[in-house]
Amino acid sequence: MIVGCSSAPDAQERAKLEAEFERSMRNVVMEGFFTVTGRGDDGKLRPERYEVEKAVKVAGDLWTIHARIQYGDNDYTAPVPVLLRWAGDTPVVSLTDVELPGVKGSFTARVVFYRDHYSGMWWHGETGGNQFGRIIRSETAAEAP
């Protein structure tokens, strides 16, 4: 075992971590970039923006993230049902073949959050790629372009 690696949190620690995640996802902007693989321009960075109103625990590992989602020519607001898993003290959002209201096709993603950054991989139908960016807290979100 590598020194410094943490194990799964116990129930009390998990409750603290969940409360912190809920607080950290209130009125924030996730602003960054995504790539699309398999189109010959895998390294091209495309802008993405998620205006997250809140993340709400539904039951167990099931959460709903209420967000306005902007990428490419897409701009819509939707409650996104996700599973929230833990890699030690680090939250990982997981969704598999989830259909969102008003959007054709299903979405799959694995996104890790640490400090004020996020990083992950995504698929929309057969198309996929990577994504990463920063999380802008409410006090600075108003200053974002």
C-alpha positions as CSV (number, residue, x, y, z in Angstrom):
1,M,0.0,0.0,0.0
2,I,1.3,3.4,-0.9
3,V,1.7,5.7,2.2
4,G,-0.8,8.6,2.1
5,C,-3.5,6.7,0.1
6,S,-6.8,6.8,1.9
7,S,-9.4,4.1,2.3
8,A,-13.2,4.5,1.8
9,P,-14.6,7.0,4.3
10,D,-16.7,5.7,7.3
11,A,-20.3,6.8,7.6
12,Q,-19.5,9.9,9.7
13,E,-16.7,11.0,7.5
14,R,-18.8,10.3,4.4
15,A,-21.6,12.5,5.8
16,K,-19.1,15.3,6.2
17,L,-17.7,14.8,2.7
18,E,-21.2,14.8,1.2
19,A,-22.1,18.0,3.0
20,E,-18.9,19.6,1.7
21,F,-19.7,18.5,-1.8
22,E,-23.2,19.9,-1.6
23,R,-21.9,23.2,-0.3
24,S,-19.1,23.3,-2.9
25,M,-21.6,22.8,-5.8
26,R,-23.9,25.6,-4.8
27,N,-24.0,28.5,-7.3
28,V,-20.8,27.8,-9.1
29,V,-19.6,27.8,-12.6
30,M,-17.6,24.9,-14.0
31,E,-15.7,26.5,-16.9
32,G,-13.3,24.6,-19.1
33,F,-12.7,22.6,-22.2
34,F,-13.6,19.3,-23.8
35,T,-12.1,17.2,-26.6
36,V,-13.8,15.0,-29.1
37,T,-11.9,11.8,-30.0
38,G,-11.9,10.0,-33.4
39,R,-12.5,13.0,-35.6
40,G,-8.9,13.7,-36.6
41,D,-8.6,16.7,-34.2
42,D,-8.4,14.9,-30.9
43,G,-6.2,17.7,-29.4
44,K,-8.6,20.5,-30.3
45,L,-9.9,22.2,-27.2
46,R,-13.6,23.3,-27.3
47,P,-15.1,25.5,-24.5
48,E,-17.7,24.2,-22.1
49,R,-19.5,25.9,-19.3
50,Y,-21.8,24.5,-16.6
51,E,-23.7,26.9,-14.3
52,V,-24.5,24.7,-11.4
53,E,-27.3,25.9,-9.1
54,K,-27.1,23.1,-6.7
55,A,-26.3,19.4,-6.1
56,V,-28.9,17.6,-4.0
57,K,-28.6,14.1,-2.5
58,V,-31.7,12.0,-3.4
59,A,-30.9,8.7,-1.7
60,G,-27.8,6.5,-1.2
61,D,-25.4,7.4,-3.9
62,L,-28.0,9.0,-6.2
63,W,-27.8,12.8,-6.5
64,T,-29.3,15.4,-8.8
65,I,-27.2,18.3,-10.2
66,H,-29.3,21.2,-11.3
67,A,-27.3,23.0,-14.0
68,R,-27.4,25.1,-17.2
69,I,-25.1,23.2,-19.6
70,Q,-23.3,25.0,-22.5
71,Y,-21.0,23.4,-25.1
72,G,-20.7,23.7,-28.8
73,D,-24.1,24.9,-30.1
74,N,-25.9,23.4,-27.1
75,D,-27.4,25.5,-24.3
76,Y,-30.0,24.0,-22.0
77,T,-31.0,23.7,-18.4
78,A,-31.7,20.3,-16.8
79,P,-31.7,18.3,-13.6
80,V,-28.9,15.7,-14.2
81,P,-29.3,12.5,-12.2
82,V,-25.8,11.2,-11.2
83,L,-24.2,8.7,-8.9
84,L,-21.7,10.2,-6.5
85,R,-18.9,7.8,-5.6
86,W,-15.9,8.4,-3.5
87,A,-12.2,7.7,-4.2
88,G,-11.1,8.2,-0.6
89,D,-12.0,11.8,0.1
90,T,-12.4,12.7,-3.6
91,P,-15.9,12.9,-5.2
92,V,-16.4,11.2,-8.5
93,V,-19.6,11.8,-10.5
94,S,-20.8,8.9,-12.6
95,L,-23.6,8.7,-15.1
96,T,-24.2,5.9,-17.6
97,D,-26.6,6.2,-20.6
98,V,-28.6,9.0,-19.0
99,E,-31.1,10.8,-21.2
100,L,-31.7,14.4,-20.5
101,P,-34.9,16.3,-21.2
102,G,-34.9,18.1,-24.6
103,V,-31.6,16.5,-25.7
104,K,-31.3,13.6,-28.2
105,G,-29.1,10.7,-27.2
106,S,-27.8,9.5,-23.9
107,F,-24.8,10.7,-21.9
108,T,-22.2,8.8,-20.0
109,A,-19.4,10.4,-18.0
110,R,-17.0,10.0,-15.1
111,V,-15.9,13.3,-13.6
112,V,-13.6,13.8,-10.6
113,F,-13.6,16.9,-8.5
114,Y,-10.6,18.1,-6.5
115,R,-10.1,21.5,-4.9
116,D,-11.3,24.0,-7.6
117,H,-10.8,21.8,-10.6
118,Y,-12.7,19.0,-12.4
119,S,-11.5,16.4,-15.0
120,G,-13.1,13.5,-16.7
121,M,-14.2,11.6,-19.7
122,W,-17.6,11.8,-21.5
123,W,-19.7,10.1,-24.2
124,H,-22.8,11.3,-26.0
125,G,-24.0,8.3,-27.9
126,E,-21.0,7.0,-29.9
127,T,-19.0,10.2,-29.6
128,G,-16.7,10.8,-26.6
129,G,-13.7,12.6,-25.3
130,N,-12.1,14.3,-22.3
131,Q,-13.0,17.3,-20.3
132,F,-11.4,19.5,-17.7
133,G,-11.6,22.9,-16.1
134,R,-11.9,25.0,-13.0
135,I,-14.8,25.6,-10.6
136,I,-15.5,29.2,-10.0
137,R,-17.1,29.9,-6.7
138,S,-20.0,32.3,-6.3
139,E,-18.0,35.3,-5.2
140,T,-16.0,35.2,-8.5
141,A,-18.6,33.6,-10.7
142,A,-20.2,37.0,-11.5
143,E,-16.8,38.2,-12.8
144,A,-16.5,35.3,-15.3
145,P,-17.2,36.1,-19.0
